[in-house]
Amino acid sequence: MDQALLDRIAIRTLVENWAVWRDAGDWDRFATCWHEDGVMMATWCQAPWREFIAASRAEWEKGVSILHFLGGHSADLAGHRAIAQTKMTISQRALVEGVEVDAVCTGRFYDFLEKREGRWGVVLRQPIYEKDRMDPVDPSARLALDAALLARFPAGYRHLAYLQTRIGYAVKTDMPGLQGPEVEALYARGARWLAGGVPN
């Protein structure tokens, strides 16, 4: 196999390991997905990777349930750098307005990756939030949301953000969606990264 194909296999493996190890609470192996300067941008936490792992672990130990499922994948390579996009679903379960619900958000992981000393790692992960919904776990339950609070958040992740706000998170309200200036700016940053620039 040529080097480009080997790199693509390594990148896909990295993306899949991230989801499996994070959701399993396998924190030591999860830490190997990142480069030392890696940063995670999530609705509920925007931080260097060590802080993100510490926050994720603390929430895990409190019983917070956030799970990830991966789909199609594409990677643009430029030497030792890459931008990977991977279709994903984020699912979070919690009690909202007295009703146990699942918020499910579909989008993409948009990853700034670099190969250093022979190892691919995450430098920046910025999810793109495309569409979401919220459903009672018990289909017979009646759920009434605060319309004003729901409207505060972008359409791509407003139900996920509503849930996270209700359980005490300060949610970032300008994350990129399927269309709009935020995602266009992200694509421009990705192009700069592949051309040798910094990711922000």
matplotlib code that plots the C-alpha trace (Angstrom):
import matplotlib.pyplot as plt

x = [0.0, 1.2, 1.8, -1.4, -3.6, -1.8, -2.3, -6.0, -6.4, -4.6, -6.8, -10.0, -8.7, -8.0, -11.5, -13.1, -10.8, -11.8, -15.5, -15.1, -12.6, -14.4, -17.8, -16.4, -14.6, -11.2, -9.5, -5.9, -6.3, -8.5, -5.6, -3.5, -5.9, -4.6, -1.4, -0.1, -1.7, -5.0, -8.3, -11.9, -14.8, -18.1, -21.4, -20.7, -16.9, -14.3, -10.9, -7.5, -7.7, -6.5, -9.2, -11.8, -10.9, -11.1, -14.5, -15.8, -14.5, -16.2, -19.5, -19.1, -18.6, -21.8, -23.7, -24.0, -24.8, -23.4, -22.8, -21.4, -22.1, -20.1, -21.0, -19.4, -15.9, -13.8, -10.2, -8.3, -4.5, -1.7, 1.6, 1.7, -1.6, -5.2, -8.8, -11.1, -14.9, -16.9, -20.7, -21.7, -24.7, -24.5, -27.0, -27.6, -30.1, -31.2, -34.3, -35.8, -38.9, -39.5, -39.4, -36.6, -35.6, -33.0, -31.6, -30.1, -28.0, -26.7, -23.7, -20.0, -16.8, -14.5, -10.9, -7.7, -5.1, -1.3, 1.2, 4.1, 6.9, 5.0, 1.7, -1.5, -3.3, -6.0, -5.0, -8.5, -11.9, -14.8, -18.2, -20.7, -24.2, -26.7, -30.1, -31.4, -34.5, -35.7, -37.9, -39.3, -37.8, -41.3, -43.3, -46.5, -44.9, -46.0, -43.1, -43.5, -40.5, -39.9, -40.2, -38.2, -35.3, -35.4, -35.3, -32.1, -30.0, -29.2, -31.5, -28.8, -28.4, -31.2, -32.7, -29.3, -28.5, -31.8, -31.1, -27.6, -28.7, -31.4, -28.9, -26.5, -24.1, -23.2, -23.8, -21.8, -24.4, -22.4, -21.3, -21.3, -24.3, -25.0, -25.0, -24.1, -21.1, -19.9, -19.4, -18.0, -15.4, -14.6, -14.0, -11.7, -9.8, -9.5, -8.1, -5.5, -4.5, -3.9, -1.9, 0.4, -1.3, -2.6, -6.0, -7.5]
y = [0.0, 3.5, 6.0, 8.1, 5.0, 4.1, 7.6, 7.4, 4.2, 5.6, 8.7, 6.7, 4.5, 7.6, 8.9, 5.6, 5.2, 8.6, 7.7, 4.2, 5.1, 8.3, 6.7, 3.7, 5.9, 4.5, 7.7, 6.5, 5.3, 8.3, 10.6, 9.0, 10.5, 14.0, 15.9, 17.9, 21.2, 19.6, 21.4, 20.2, 22.5, 21.1, 22.7, 22.2, 22.4, 24.3, 23.5, 21.9, 18.1, 17.5, 19.7, 18.2, 14.7, 15.8, 17.4, 14.3, 12.0, 14.1, 14.0, 10.3, 9.6, 11.5, 9.3, 11.8, 9.9, 11.3, 8.8, 9.1, 7.0, 7.4, 7.2, 8.2, 9.7, 11.8, 13.1, 15.8, 15.2, 17.7, 16.0, 15.6, 17.5, 16.5, 17.7, 14.8, 15.0, 12.2, 11.9, 11.5, 11.4, 12.7, 11.2, 12.5, 11.3, 13.4, 14.6, 17.7, 19.4, 16.4, 13.9, 11.6, 12.3, 11.6, 14.5, 13.3, 15.5, 14.6, 16.4, 16.0, 15.9, 18.4, 17.5, 19.3, 16.5, 16.4, 13.6, 14.1, 11.7, 9.1, 9.4, 11.1, 13.1, 15.6, 19.3, 20.6, 19.0, 21.3, 19.5, 20.8, 20.5, 19.9, 18.7, 17.5, 16.4, 15.5, 12.5, 11.2, 7.8, 6.8, 7.5, 8.1, 10.9, 14.5, 16.9, 20.7, 22.9, 26.6, 28.0, 31.1, 29.1, 26.8, 29.7, 31.0, 28.2, 27.6, 25.2, 22.5, 21.8, 23.6, 20.6, 19.3, 22.8, 23.0, 19.7, 20.7, 24.1, 22.6, 20.3, 23.1, 23.6, 27.0, 26.2, 27.9, 29.5, 30.1, 26.7, 25.9, 24.3, 22.9, 26.4, 29.9, 32.1, 30.0, 26.9, 28.9, 30.4, 26.8, 25.6, 28.6, 27.7, 24.1, 25.4, 27.5, 24.5, 22.3, 25.2, 25.3, 27.9, 27.7, 26.2, 29.4]
z = [0.0, -0.7, 2.1, 1.4, 1.8, 5.0, 6.3, 5.5, 7.3, 10.3, 10.3, 10.1, 13.0, 15.0, 14.5, 15.5, 18.5, 19.7, 19.8, 21.2, 23.9, 25.0, 25.3, 27.1, 29.7, 28.6, 29.5, 29.2, 25.7, 24.8, 25.8, 23.0, 20.3, 20.9, 20.3, 23.2, 21.9, 21.0, 21.7, 21.9, 20.9, 22.1, 23.0, 26.7, 26.9, 24.9, 26.3, 25.8, 25.6, 29.2, 30.6, 28.2, 29.5, 33.1, 32.5, 30.6, 33.3, 36.1, 34.2, 33.5, 37.2, 37.9, 35.5, 32.6, 29.4, 26.1, 23.3, 19.8, 16.7, 13.5, 9.8, 6.5, 6.4, 4.2, 4.6, 2.7, 3.1, 2.5, 3.5, 7.3, 7.7, 7.2, 7.6, 8.3, 8.2, 9.8, 9.9, 13.5, 15.9, 19.5, 21.8, 25.4, 27.9, 30.9, 32.8, 31.2, 32.5, 34.7, 31.8, 30.9, 27.3, 24.6, 22.6, 19.3, 17.1, 13.7, 12.2, 11.4, 13.3, 11.5, 12.6, 12.2, 12.3, 12.0, 11.8, 14.2, 14.7, 12.7, 14.7, 13.6, 16.4, 16.9, 17.0, 16.9, 16.9, 15.9, 15.5, 12.9, 14.2, 11.4, 12.8, 16.1, 18.0, 21.5, 22.4, 25.7, 26.6, 27.5, 24.3, 26.3, 28.4, 27.7, 27.3, 27.3, 26.5, 27.2, 23.7, 24.5, 25.8, 22.8, 20.4, 21.9, 20.3, 16.6, 14.8, 14.3, 18.0, 19.8, 21.5, 22.6, 23.9, 25.7, 27.5, 28.4, 29.7, 31.8, 33.5, 34.3, 31.4, 29.9, 26.2, 23.4, 21.1, 17.9, 16.8, 13.0, 11.4, 8.0, 6.4, 7.4, 8.2, 11.1, 8.9, 6.0, 8.4, 9.6, 6.0, 5.5, 8.6, 7.3, 4.0, 5.8, 8.0, 4.9, 3.4, 6.4, 8.6, 12.2, 13.0, 14.5]

ax = plt.figure().add_subplot(projection="3d")
ax.plot(x, y, z, "-o")
ax.set_aspect("equal")
plt.show()
